[in-house]
Amino acid sequence: MFKFPIFKKMGSSIDQIDIQDIREGIVKINKYKYFRVIQTSSINFQLKNESEQDNIIDIYEGFLNSLNFPIQILIRTREINIDDYLESINQKIKHEKNSIYLNNLKEYKNFVLELINQNKILSKFFYVIIPIELDQKAEFNLVKKQLALRVDLIQKNLKKLNIISHVLDSLSIIELFYSFYNPIKSKLQPISIDNFDISKEQVSNNRKKTNEHKKNPK
C-alpha cells in the first residue's frame, strides 16, 4: 500500500491527485471507487487490407458491446530519451576494428544526431483504465476479485485483436502519475524502488512484460 509520504507537501502535485492509496496495483479513489490500469500494444490499422480492417472493426464492436461497465482508453505521446542508445553506438565505434564497419557506424551516428536535432523522437503508449464503483464500502479482497474479473474480460477481448496487454503494478502506476505531473523531473529524478514497500521480483517481472510491448510494432 502506498500513502505517498515522500512527495506530500504544500502545493505539490500530489495534492492535485484524487487518490487515497495504491495497493497491489489497485488505485483507490475513495471508499467506493477503485480502478486498475492495463498497458497495451497497438496495431497499425492503416496497413491492414480491407478484409482485415472489417474484421478488426467487427471484433472491436463486439468487444465494446460485451461490456456492462465503463472503461477509459488513454493514448499518451512522450518524447523518447535516446542518450543510452547513442552511448551504445559510441561504445561500438570505440571497439570496432574494421574500417568499413567503423565508417558505417560513424555515418549512422551522424544521421541519428541530425535526425533528433531536426525532430523530436516520439512514441505512443496505450492504456485501458478499468474502474469499479461499489454501492457500499467493501473488503479489499472483494474489490480485488471483482476487478480481476473485469481485467480478465478486457484482456481476453484485446487478445482477439492481437493486442498484447499486461496489468500495471503499484510502482508502475506511481511512475505513470509521477511523469504526468512532473514530466521534466521524472526524467532527471526517476522514482526508485527503494522508496516503496514492493518486491524487486515483482517490478522485474513487470519490466519484462513492458519490454515485450516495445518489441511489438505499432
matplotlib code that plots the C-alpha trace (Angstrom):
import matplotlib.pyplot as plt

x = [0.0, 1.3, 0.4, 2.9, 4.8, 7.8, 6.1, 3.4, 4.0, 2.1, 1.3, 2.8, 1.3, 0.2, -2.3, -4.0, -4.4, -7.6, -6.0, -6.2, -3.8, -2.5, -2.4, -1.4, -1.8, -5.3, -5.9, -8.4, -10.2, -12.5, -14.1, -16.4, -14.3, -11.3, -9.6, -6.8, -4.6, -3.7, -0.9, -1.4, 0.5, -1.2, -1.9, -1.4, -4.9, -3.9, -1.5, -4.3, -6.2, -9.9, -10.9, -8.6, -9.9, -13.5, -12.7, -11.0, -13.9, -16.4, -14.3, -13.8, -17.6, -18.4, -15.8, -17.4, -20.9, -19.9, -19.0, -21.5, -19.2, -17.4, -13.7, -11.3, -8.8, -5.7, -3.2, -0.1, 2.7, 6.1, 9.4, 12.0, 15.3, 17.9, 21.0, 21.6, 21.2, 23.7, 26.1, 25.8, 26.7, 29.7, 30.9, 30.6, 32.6, 35.2, 35.8, 35.3, 38.4, 37.1, 37.4, 34.3, 32.1, 33.6, 32.8, 29.3, 28.8, 30.0, 27.8, 24.8, 25.6, 25.7, 22.4, 20.8, 22.1, 20.9, 17.5, 17.0, 18.2, 15.5, 12.7, 11.6, 11.6, 8.1, 6.5, 2.9, 1.8, -1.6, -3.6, -7.0, -8.4, -10.9, -13.0, -15.3, -17.8, -19.5, -22.8, -21.2, -17.7, -16.3, -13.3, -10.2, -10.3, -13.8, -12.7, -9.7, -11.7, -14.3, -11.7, -9.8, -13.0, -13.2, -9.5, -9.7, -12.6, -10.8, -7.6, -9.4, -11.1, -7.8, -6.2, -8.8, -7.5, -3.9, -3.1, -0.7, -1.6, -0.4, -1.7, 0.4, 1.7, 1.7, 5.1, 4.4, 1.2, 3.0, 5.6, 2.8, 1.2, 4.6, 5.5, 2.1, 2.6, 6.4, 7.4, 10.8, 11.7, 10.7, 13.4, 16.1, 15.0, 13.1, 11.3, 13.4, 12.0, 13.9, 11.4, 8.5, 7.5, 7.4, 9.4, 12.1, 11.0, 7.5, 9.0, 11.4, 8.5, 6.6, 9.6, 9.9, 6.3, 6.8, 9.8, 7.5, 5.4, 8.4, 9.2, 5.7, 5.4, 2.9]
y = [0.0, 3.5, 6.7, 8.9, 10.0, 11.2, 13.6, 15.1, 18.8, 22.0, 22.9, 19.7, 17.8, 15.0, 17.5, 17.7, 13.9, 12.5, 9.2, 7.8, 4.9, 2.3, -1.3, -4.4, -2.4, -1.2, 2.6, 3.7, 7.0, 6.9, 4.2, 3.2, 3.8, 1.9, 1.2, -0.8, 0.1, -2.1, -1.2, -2.5, -2.8, -1.5, -2.5, -0.4, -0.3, 1.6, -1.2, -3.8, -4.8, -4.1, -7.5, -7.4, -3.9, -5.0, -8.0, -5.7, -3.4, -6.3, -7.7, -4.3, -3.5, -6.9, -6.1, -2.8, -4.2, -7.0, -4.6, -3.8, -1.3, 1.8, 1.9, 4.7, 4.4, 6.6, 7.3, 9.1, 10.6, 11.1, 12.2, 9.4, 9.9, 8.2, 9.1, 5.4, 4.4, 7.0, 5.8, 2.2, 3.4, 5.2, 2.0, 0.1, 2.8, 2.7, -1.1, -1.6, -2.6, -3.0, 0.3, -0.2, -1.0, 1.9, 4.4, 3.0, 3.4, 7.0, 7.8, 6.2, 8.2, 11.5, 10.6, 9.9, 13.2, 15.1, 13.5, 14.3, 17.9, 18.4, 16.4, 15.1, 11.4, 10.4, 7.2, 6.4, 4.5, 2.9, 2.2, 0.9, 2.1, -0.3, 1.2, -0.3, 1.6, -0.2, 0.7, 0.3, 0.0, -3.5, -5.5, -5.2, -8.8, -8.4, -5.4, -7.2, -10.2, -8.0, -6.0, -9.2, -10.4, -7.2, -7.2, -10.8, -9.9, -6.9, -8.9, -11.8, -9.3, -7.5, -10.8, -11.4, -8.2, -9.5, -6.8, -7.7, -6.4, -6.5, -5.1, -2.3, -3.0, -0.3, 1.1, 1.4, 3.3, 5.7, 6.2, 7.0, 9.6, 11.0, 11.5, 13.1, 15.8, 16.1, 15.4, 17.0, 15.9, 12.3, 12.2, 13.7, 12.1, 8.8, 7.1, 4.4, 1.0, 1.5, 4.3, 1.9, -1.4, -3.5, -6.6, -6.2, -9.5, -8.0, -5.0, -7.1, -9.3, -6.2, -4.7, -7.9, -7.6, -3.9, -4.8, -7.2, -4.2, -2.3, -5.2, -5.3, -3.0, -0.2]
z = [0.0, -0.9, 1.0, -0.9, 2.2, 0.3, -2.1, 0.1, 0.7, 0.5, -3.2, -4.6, -7.5, -5.1, -3.6, -7.0, -7.4, -6.1, -4.9, -1.4, -1.8, -4.2, -3.2, -5.2, -8.4, -7.4, -7.2, -4.5, -5.2, -2.2, -0.1, -3.0, -6.2, -7.4, -10.7, -12.4, -15.4, -18.3, -20.7, -24.2, -27.5, -30.7, -34.3, -37.4, -38.8, -41.9, -43.0, -42.9, -46.1, -46.3, -45.2, -42.2, -41.3, -41.4, -39.2, -36.6, -36.6, -36.1, -33.2, -31.6, -31.9, -30.2, -27.5, -26.6, -26.8, -24.4, -21.6, -18.9, -17.2, -18.5, -19.4, -20.3, -23.1, -22.7, -25.5, -24.4, -26.5, -25.0, -26.2, -26.2, -24.5, -26.7, -24.8, -23.8, -27.5, -28.6, -25.9, -27.2, -30.6, -29.2, -27.5, -30.8, -32.5, -29.8, -30.1, -33.9, -35.7, -39.2, -41.0, -43.2, -40.3, -38.4, -41.1, -41.3, -37.6, -37.6, -40.5, -38.8, -35.6, -37.5, -39.2, -35.8, -34.3, -37.3, -37.1, -33.4, -33.9, -36.5, -35.0, -31.6, -31.4, -30.1, -29.0, -28.2, -25.1, -24.8, -21.6, -20.6, -17.2, -15.7, -12.8, -10.3, -8.1, -5.2, -3.5, -0.1, 1.5, 0.8, 1.9, -0.2, -1.3, -2.7, -4.7, -5.9, -7.1, -8.9, -10.7, -11.6, -13.4, -15.4, -16.2, -17.4, -19.7, -21.2, -21.8, -23.5, -25.9, -26.6, -27.4, -30.1, -31.7, -31.4, -28.9, -26.1, -22.6, -19.1, -15.8, -14.2, -10.7, -8.0, -8.7, -12.5, -11.7, -9.4, -12.1, -14.6, -12.4, -11.4, -15.1, -15.8, -13.1, -13.2, -16.9, -16.6, -13.1, -13.9, -16.5, -14.2, -11.0, -11.6, -8.8, -7.0, -6.0, -2.7, -1.7, -1.5, 0.1, -3.1, -4.0, -6.6, -8.2, -8.8, -10.5, -12.5, -13.8, -14.8, -16.6, -18.7, -19.8, -20.6, -22.8, -24.8, -25.7, -27.0, -29.3, -30.7, -33.7, -33.6]

ax = plt.figure().add_subplot(projection="3d")
ax.plot(x, y, z, "-o")
ax.set_aspect("equal")
plt.show()
